Amino acid sequence: MEEIRVSPDYNWFRSTVPLKRIVVDDDDSKVWALYDAGPRSIRCPIVLLPPVSGTADVFFQQVLALTAWGYRVISLQYPVYWDIVEFCDGFRKLLDHLQLDKVHLFGASLGGFLAQKFAEYTHKSPRVQSLVLCNAFSDTSIFNQTWTANSFWLMPGFMLKKIVLGNFSRGPVDQKMADAIDFMVDRLESLSQAELASRLTLNCQNSYVEPHKIKDTRVTIIDVFDQSALSHEAKEEMYKLYPDARRAHLKTGGNFPYLSRSAEVNLYIQIHLRQFHGTRYAAIDPAMVSAEELEVQGFQSNTDGDGQGAQC
């Protein structure tokens, strides 16, 4: 369990990127924790949303790599919200507080579902420019827990952790995947009973994405073929929901590829964001983009239409 926590990259991240705590609701107990790194001049950054077991620092490798390339990256940890609409309203207030009109969202598992629901929630006055969905789902019924969702708040912490751990990878894994699992177990242990119960409630209460409300949003789907907690049917449903999405496939990586296969995930995020270079929705410092790259990007946009449907 010590491998990632004592790694030079993680220690460098913790020592150089400050953790901020922000309250945007009337209830002072609802505290958003976040890492905000990269050029503050960027008004459309990429925002990272963790899974049920994750904290804001599970994306430290994305923060380090993407900011080194010139991107502004915000990694979040949500407060206790018991309802999707309540979460979306709180997230909107957070973006208002950060003075961000639009953002790109990267969401892993529950984070991916919440990203889609927030895009749907704000579709009349869009706040989401694009989505990167990693091991994400579009319908909570796949977990067969909708009937117990309203009772999670009653369960003790150890029972909730057991439920989450039951979805972690089983069987033989390589060292990087094992380290990723150990790190996520450690992060899971740091969550309070209320944090975990509320996230499981959001993960399992009866809800689904309404695709017609976000049909104009640019989407990249990152899927892992091996040992992912998501069923084949859930992945196929995502493809049907977003037929024009770019697809990024990882042969291995498990449930937490942003830790176990960070270089590949970072590259896919960069490829996704590249389509916005030279526009007002760029998440990167313009000084980090060459004129040649902008010219190529403009040519591709003109020849490929909206650039969707490609294999990354």
C-alpha positions, 0 to 999 in steps of 0.5 A: 500500500506504500508504493504510490504514496511514497513515490517521488511523483506523488510526494512532489504533487502533494508538496507543490499543488495546494489543496483548497477547500471551498464552501458554496452552499448555505450549509457550511458542512458541504466543503468542496476539496480541489487541486487547481493547477496550471495557468489561471488565465485559462477559462475553460479548464479540464475538471476531473471527477473521481469514482465512489472510492476516490479523492481529489488526489487520485488524479495526481498523475493527470495533474502533473502531466497535463499542467507540464504540457500547459493545461489548466487542470482542476481535480475535485472531491465532492461534499456529501450530496444525497441527490443528483439534482442537489449535486448538480446545483452545488457543482454549478455554484462551484463553477460560478465561484471559480468564475468558469463559464464552461469546462471540459469534464473527465469522469471516472465511473461515478464521476463519469455518470455525474459529468453526464448528468451535470451536462444534462442539468445545464443543457439549457445554459450549457456549462460543459464543453466536452466529456471524457468518460472513463469506465463510465455508465449511463444508467444506475440500474446496471448495479441492481441496487436501486432498491437499497439506495435509500438505506445506505445512509443507515449502514456503518462505514465498514459495510459500505467499504465492503460493498465498494471493495466487492467491485474492485478487480479480482484475480491476477494483475500486474504490479502497476494495477496492484499498486493502483488498487492498493492506493484506491483502498487507502483512499477509500479508508480516508472517506467518512461514513457520510461521504461514502454513503452519499456517493453510493446513494448517487451511484445507485439511486434510480437515474439515467442519462437523457442523451437528447439533452447533450447530443451536441457535446463532444465526447471521448469514451475510454474503456478498459477491456480487462477486469473492469467492474463494468459489464459488457452490456453497460459499455455497449449502452454507452456506445449506443448513447454516443454513436459519434463519440471518439473511442479510446481502448486500453487492453489492460488497466483494470478499474483505475487506468488513470493510475495504472496506465496514466501515460496512455490516459493522459495521451487520450485526454490530450488528444481529446482536448487538442480539437479545442486548441486555438478556440475560446474553449482551449484548456491549454496556454496558447503559448504552448501550442505551435503555429504548425499544430494550429494549422494542422488542427484547422485543416482536420476540422475542415476536412473531418467535420466535427472530428467525432467518431474517430478511434483514438 
